[in-house]
Amino acid sequence: MGADFYLRFLGPVQVERDGVPVRGFRSRKALALLGYLSVQDHPIPREHLVGLFWEDKSESQGRANLNWVLSKIKTLLPGCLQTNRHTVQFQRTAMYWLDIDTFRTLEEQRDATSLVAAVELYRGEFLEGLTLNGCAEFEIWLVGERERWRQRIVWALGELVMHQCQCGEYEQAIRFARRSLVMEPWREETHQQVMRLLAWSGQRSAALAQYETCRKLLIEELGVEPSKETREIYDLLLEGEPLPGLPTLVKPAQKPRTVGACPYRGLSAFREEDMPFFFGREDFAERLNEAVRERAKVAVIVGSSGSGKSSVVFAGLLPRLREQGNWLIVNSRPGAQPFQAQAAALLPLLEPDLSETDQLVEIGKLARALSAGDISSTT
């Protein structure tokens, strides 16, 4: 029996049920969230998703938006998400076929038939055409994810070129090499490979034309002339001389290894999970830790924008507090209604068993108490 739903993320997003497109994904963030969750193999904290997709909203508004989008996805794709109050995870069940999962399975088999099927799944870059304005963290992640998938397809195409060369199937090898050039047009070694393959298949004029294509691209895009090796191939072709050796394979030396997320944060603040890479402010983080533990009620960090306040809190302070084991930690953004946002963040920790209706009532009470300066209900 086949799957009920088919999800295609390698290229423009396609969601189908029994061959019919699933209508209702009018929100680009819903598709982006679905694509993000589909490549994760572990539960994702809700606060992380809020930061990715609603960084410009208050904590309470961001969570409300997340709840709405999750509800929409669950309605359109029943059973695809496992959620609780803290995390969200994509559920890989027999109901759902994902092109990315099938690609991985075929890639691991490494034989030519499987690799041909894998590259056919790649219709374009991951989540092609999808952008989210105002979601810088997500856009940074998306660029990296697209690059990882591009490297995987280039590796698979390189394996197929080698296989077809060994079988003497030069036309098929040319087809796969040209497809690799579509994704990496600046790669001179692949242009050399296509020139050799064309010459070996009796297409000397096409091989000369490939040199001109390579030369024009390198000059226009990189401002350089072709290398000595490329010119030597061209000269042999002009003189009608045979090219030495067999067509050689140009591909990554090995399958791209799976790596974790890049720890370099650029202009973004460090997060709590970045603590192992956070160096140089240990003394200040420890003084802040002591201030939070020893001073009553509130510790305040003051500094100019971009000076690293958020980084030292998340990567320096919070891991220290968690090690002590006697803290309840919540992250909230003040937004237009700071007391409401703080109350919405605190109440689930203070009263975890309340119904949603009771929570709304108590959040209002707590917000008014905080506004009046009566914080005894939070201690």
C-alpha positions as CSV (number, residue, x, y, z in Angstrom):
1,M,0.0,0.0,0.0
2,G,1.2,3.5,-0.8
3,A,1.3,6.6,1.4
4,D,-1.8,8.8,1.7
5,F,0.2,12.1,1.5
6,Y,3.2,13.0,-0.7
7,L,5.4,15.8,0.4
8,R,8.0,17.2,-2.0
9,F,10.5,19.8,-0.7
10,L,13.4,19.4,-3.2
11,G,12.1,22.1,-5.5
12,P,8.9,24.1,-5.2
13,V,6.9,22.7,-2.3
14,Q,4.3,20.2,-3.3
15,V,1.8,18.6,-0.9
16,E,-0.5,16.0,-2.4
17,R,-3.1,13.5,-1.2
18,D,-3.9,10.6,-3.7
19,G,-2.3,12.7,-6.5
20,V,-4.4,15.8,-5.8
21,P,-2.8,19.0,-4.4
22,V,-3.7,19.7,-0.8
23,R,-5.3,23.2,-0.8
24,G,-5.3,25.5,2.2
25,F,-1.6,26.3,2.6
26,R,-2.1,30.0,2.1
27,S,0.6,30.9,4.7
28,R,4.2,30.8,3.5
29,K,5.2,30.4,7.1
30,A,3.2,27.2,7.4
31,L,5.0,25.7,4.4
32,A,8.4,27.0,5.8
33,L,7.6,25.5,9.2
34,L,6.6,22.2,7.7
35,G,9.8,22.1,5.6
36,Y,12.0,23.0,8.6
37,L,10.4,20.3,10.8
38,S,10.7,17.7,8.0
39,V,14.5,17.6,8.0
40,Q,14.8,17.5,11.8
41,D,15.2,14.1,13.6
42,H,14.4,15.3,17.1
43,P,11.7,17.4,18.9
44,I,12.1,21.2,18.4
45,P,11.4,23.5,21.4
46,R,8.5,25.8,20.7
47,E,10.5,28.9,21.8
48,H,13.0,28.1,19.1
49,L,10.3,28.0,16.5
50,V,8.9,31.3,17.8
51,G,12.4,32.8,17.5
52,L,12.8,31.5,13.9
53,F,9.5,32.6,12.5
54,W,8.2,35.4,14.7
55,E,11.3,37.2,16.0
56,D,9.6,40.5,15.5
57,K,6.6,39.6,17.8
58,S,6.2,39.5,21.5
59,E,6.6,36.1,23.1
60,S,2.9,35.7,23.7
61,Q,2.0,36.8,20.2
62,G,4.7,34.6,18.7
63,R,3.4,31.6,20.6
64,A,-0.2,32.4,19.5
65,N,0.9,32.6,15.9
66,L,2.8,29.3,16.2
67,N,-0.3,27.6,17.7
68,W,-2.5,28.8,14.9
69,V,0.0,27.6,12.2
70,L,0.4,24.2,13.9
71,S,-3.4,23.8,14.2
72,K,-3.7,24.6,10.4
73,I,-1.0,22.0,9.5
74,K,-2.7,19.4,11.7
75,T,-6.0,20.0,10.0
76,L,-4.6,19.7,6.5
77,L,-2.1,16.9,7.3
78,P,-3.6,14.8,10.2
79,G,-1.1,12.8,12.2
80,C,2.0,14.5,10.7
81,L,3.0,16.4,13.8
82,Q,3.6,15.3,17.4
83,T,3.2,18.2,19.7
84,N,3.1,18.9,23.4
85,R,3.3,22.1,25.4
86,H,7.1,22.4,25.0
87,T,8.1,20.8,21.7
88,V,7.1,19.9,18.1
89,Q,8.3,17.1,15.9
90,F,7.5,15.8,12.5
91,Q,6.0,12.3,12.6
92,R,7.5,9.9,10.0
93,T,4.7,7.3,9.5
94,A,3.5,5.2,6.6
95,M,0.9,7.8,5.8
96,Y,3.5,10.2,4.6
97,W,6.0,9.9,1.8
98,L,8.8,12.5,1.8
99,D,11.2,13.1,-1.2
100,I,14.0,13.9,1.2
101,D,13.7,10.6,3.1
102,T,13.5,8.7,-0.2
103,F,16.6,10.5,-1.5
104,R,18.5,9.6,1.7
105,T,17.5,5.9,1.4
106,L,18.5,5.7,-2.3
107,E,21.7,7.6,-1.8
108,E,22.8,5.2,0.9
109,Q,22.5,2.2,-1.5
110,R,25.1,3.8,-3.8
111,D,24.4,1.7,-6.9
112,A,23.8,3.4,-10.2
113,T,20.1,2.5,-10.4
114,S,19.4,4.0,-6.9
115,L,21.4,7.1,-7.6
116,V,19.6,7.7,-10.9
117,A,16.3,7.5,-9.0
118,A,17.7,9.9,-6.3
119,V,18.8,12.6,-8.7
120,E,15.4,12.4,-10.4
121,L,13.8,13.4,-7.1
122,Y,15.9,16.6,-7.1
123,R,13.6,19.1,-8.9
124,G,15.4,22.2,-7.6
125,E,16.9,23.6,-4.5
126,F,15.3,22.9,-1.1
127,L,12.1,24.8,-0.6
128,E,12.7,26.6,-3.9
129,G,11.2,30.0,-4.3
130,L,10.2,30.3,-0.6
131,T,11.5,33.3,1.3
132,L,10.3,34.9,4.5
133,N,10.9,38.6,5.0
134,G,11.7,39.5,8.6
135,C,12.9,36.0,9.5
136,A,16.7,36.4,9.4
137,E,17.4,33.3,11.5
138,F,15.3,31.1,9.3
139,E,16.8,32.6,6.1
140,I,20.3,31.9,7.4
141,W,19.3,28.3,8.2
142,L,17.7,27.9,4.8
143,V,20.8,29.0,2.9
144,G,22.9,26.4,4.7
145,E,20.3,23.7,4.2
146,R,20.0,24.4,0.5
147,E,23.8,24.2,0.2
148,R,23.9,20.8,1.9
149,W,21.4,19.4,-0.5
150,R,23.2,20.9,-3.5
151,Q,26.4,19.2,-2.4
152,R,24.6,15.8,-2.0
153,I,23.2,16.0,-5.5
154,V,26.5,17.0,-7.0
155,W,28.2,14.1,-5.3
156,A,25.5,11.7,-6.7
157,L,25.9,13.1,-10.2
158,G,29.7,12.6,-9.9
159,E,29.2,9.0,-9.0
160,L,26.9,8.5,-12.0
161,V,29.3,10.1,-14.4
162,M,32.0,7.7,-13.2
163,H,29.8,4.7,-13.6
164,Q,28.7,5.7,-17.1
165,C,32.3,6.3,-18.2
166,Q,33.3,2.9,-17.0
167,C,30.4,1.4,-19.0
168,G,31.4,3.4,-22.1
169,E,28.1,5.3,-22.0
170,Y,29.5,8.7,-22.8
171,E,26.2,10.3,-23.8
172,Q,24.7,9.5,-20.4
173,A,27.8,10.6,-18.7
174,I,27.6,14.0,-20.6
175,R,24.0,14.3,-19.5
176,F,24.8,13.9,-15.8
177,A,27.9,16.2,-16.1
178,R,25.9,18.9,-17.7
179,R,23.4,18.7,-15.0
180,S,26.2,19.1,-12.4
181,L,27.2,22.2,-14.3
182,V,23.8,23.7,-14.0
183,M,24.4,23.7,-10.2
184,E,28.1,24.6,-10.3
185,P,28.6,26.5,-13.5
186,W,31.9,28.0,-12.2
187,R,33.5,24.6,-11.7
188,E,36.2,24.5,-14.4
189,E,37.1,20.9,-13.8
190,T,33.6,19.8,-14.8
191,H,33.8,21.9,-18.0
192,Q,37.1,20.0,-18.7
193,Q,35.3,16.7,-18.1
194,V,32.5,17.6,-20.5
195,M,35.0,18.6,-23.2
196,R,36.8,15.3,-22.9
197,L,33.5,13.3,-22.9
198,L,32.3,15.2,-26.0
199,A,35.6,14.5,-27.8
200,W,35.5,10.8,-26.9
201,S,32.0,10.5,-28.2
202,G,33.0,12.0,-31.5
203,Q,31.6,15.6,-30.9
204,R,34.7,17.6,-31.3
205,S,32.9,20.8,-32.4
206,A,30.6,20.6,-29.4
207,A,33.8,20.1,-27.2
208,L,35.3,23.3,-28.7
209,A,32.0,25.1,-28.1
210,Q,32.1,23.9,-24.4
211,Y,35.5,25.6,-24.1
212,E,34.0,28.9,-25.3
213,T,31.1,28.6,-22.8
214,C,33.6,27.9,-20.0
215,R,35.8,30.8,-21.0
216,K,32.9,33.3,-21.2
217,L,31.5,32.3,-17.9
218,L,34.9,32.5,-16.0
219,I,35.6,35.9,-17.5
220,E,32.1,37.3,-16.8
221,E,31.6,35.8,-13.4
222,L,35.1,35.5,-11.9
223,G,37.2,37.8,-14.0
224,V,39.7,35.1,-14.9
225,E,40.8,33.2,-18.0
226,P,40.6,29.4,-18.2
227,S,43.5,27.5,-16.6
228,K,46.5,26.1,-18.4
229,E,45.0,22.6,-18.3
230,T,41.7,23.7,-19.9
231,R,43.6,25.6,-22.7
232,E,45.8,22.5,-23.4
233,I,42.6,20.4,-23.9
234,Y,41.3,23.2,-26.2
235,D,44.6,23.3,-28.2
236,L,44.5,19.5,-28.8
237,L,40.9,19.7,-30.0
238,L,41.8,22.6,-32.4
239,E,44.7,20.6,-33.8
240,G,42.6,17.4,-34.2
241,E,44.9,15.5,-31.8
242,P,43.5,12.8,-29.6
243,L,43.1,13.6,-26.0
244,P,45.4,11.5,-23.7
245,G,43.9,8.9,-21.4
246,L,40.3,8.1,-20.7
247,P,37.7,10.7,-19.7
248,T,38.4,11.4,-16.0
249,L,36.0,11.8,-13.3
250,V,35.7,15.1,-11.5
251,K,33.8,14.7,-8.3
252,P,34.1,15.1,-4.5
253,A,36.7,12.6,-3.2
254,Q,34.0,11.2,-0.9
255,K,30.4,11.6,-0.1
256,P,29.9,14.9,1.8
257,R,29.9,14.1,5.5
258,T,27.0,15.1,7.7
259,V,27.9,18.0,9.9
260,G,26.1,19.8,12.6
261,A,25.0,23.4,12.4
262,C,27.7,26.0,11.9
263,P,28.6,27.5,15.3
264,Y,29.5,30.9,13.7
265,R,26.7,33.3,14.6
266,G,27.7,36.2,12.5
267,L,25.8,39.3,13.7
268,S,23.2,37.1,15.5
269,A,23.2,36.7,19.3
270,F,24.5,33.5,20.8
271,R,21.8,31.0,22.0
272,E,21.8,28.7,25.0
273,E,22.8,25.8,22.8
274,D,25.8,27.8,21.6
275,M,27.4,27.8,25.1
276,P,30.3,25.5,24.1
277,F,31.4,28.1,21.5
278,F,31.0,31.2,23.7
279,F,34.4,32.4,24.9
280,G,36.0,35.5,26.4
281,R,33.3,36.8,28.8
282,E,33.5,34.1,31.5
283,D,34.3,36.6,34.3
284,F,31.3,38.8,33.4
285,A,29.0,35.8,33.1
286,E,30.0,34.6,36.5
287,R,29.5,38.1,38.1
288,L,26.1,38.2,36.5
289,N,25.4,34.7,37.9
290,E,26.3,35.9,41.4
291,A,24.1,39.0,41.0
292,V,21.1,37.0,40.0
293,R,21.6,34.6,42.9
294,E,22.4,37.1,45.6
295,R,20.5,40.3,44.8
296,A,16.8,40.7,45.4
297,K,14.2,40.5,42.7
298,V,15.9,41.9,39.6
299,A,19.3,42.0,37.9
300,V,19.6,44.4,35.0
301,I,22.2,44.4,32.2
302,V,22.8,47.8,30.5
303,G,24.7,48.2,27.3
304,S,24.5,49.7,23.8
305,S,22.8,47.8,21.0
306,G,25.1,45.1,19.6
307,S,27.4,44.9,22.7
308,G,26.5,41.3,23.4
309,K,23.8,41.5,26.2
310,S,21.7,38.8,24.8
311,S,24.6,36.5,24.1
312,V,26.0,36.7,27.6
313,V,22.5,36.0,29.1
314,F,21.7,33.0,26.9
315,A,25.1,31.4,26.4
316,G,26.8,32.6,29.6
317,L,24.1,33.0,32.4
318,L,21.4,30.4,31.6
319,P,23.6,27.4,31.4
320,R,25.1,28.3,34.8
321,L,21.6,28.6,36.3
322,R,20.5,25.3,34.9
323,E,23.5,23.6,36.4
324,Q,22.3,24.8,39.9
325,G,19.0,23.0,39.3
326,N,16.8,25.2,41.4
327,W,15.6,27.7,38.8
328,L,12.6,28.0,36.6
329,I,13.6,29.7,33.4
330,V,11.4,31.3,30.8
331,N,12.2,33.6,27.9
332,S,9.8,36.4,26.9
333,R,9.8,39.5,24.8
334,P,8.0,42.6,26.2
335,G,6.3,43.8,23.1
336,A,3.5,46.4,23.3
337,Q,2.1,44.8,26.5
338,P,5.1,43.9,28.6
339,F,3.2,42.8,31.7
340,Q,0.8,40.7,29.7
341,A,3.8,39.0,27.9
342,Q,5.5,38.4,31.2
343,A,2.4,36.9,32.8
344,A,1.8,34.7,29.8
345,A,5.3,33.4,30.0
346,L,5.3,32.8,33.8
347,L,1.9,31.3,34.4
348,P,2.5,27.9,32.7
349,L,5.4,27.4,35.1
350,L,3.5,28.6,38.1
351,E,0.2,26.8,37.4
352,P,0.9,24.1,34.8
353,D,-2.4,22.2,35.4
354,L,-4.8,25.1,34.5
355,S,-7.1,24.7,31.5
356,E,-6.7,27.1,28.6
357,T,-9.7,29.1,29.7
358,D,-8.5,29.4,33.3
359,Q,-5.0,30.4,32.0
360,L,-6.4,33.3,30.1
361,V,-8.2,34.5,33.2
362,E,-5.2,34.1,35.5
363,I,-2.8,35.7,33.0
364,G,-4.9,38.9,33.2
365,K,-4.9,38.8,37.0
366,L,-1.1,38.3,37.1
367,A,-0.5,41.0,34.5
368,R,-2.4,43.5,36.6
369,A,-0.5,42.4,39.7
370,L,2.8,42.9,38.0
371,S,1.8,46.3,36.7
372,A,0.8,47.4,40.2
373,G,4.1,46.2,41.6
374,D,2.7,43.3,43.5
375,I,5.0,40.5,42.5
376,S,4.3,38.3,45.6
377,S,2.2,36.0,43.4
378,T,5.2,35.1,41.4
379,T,7.4,34.1,44.3
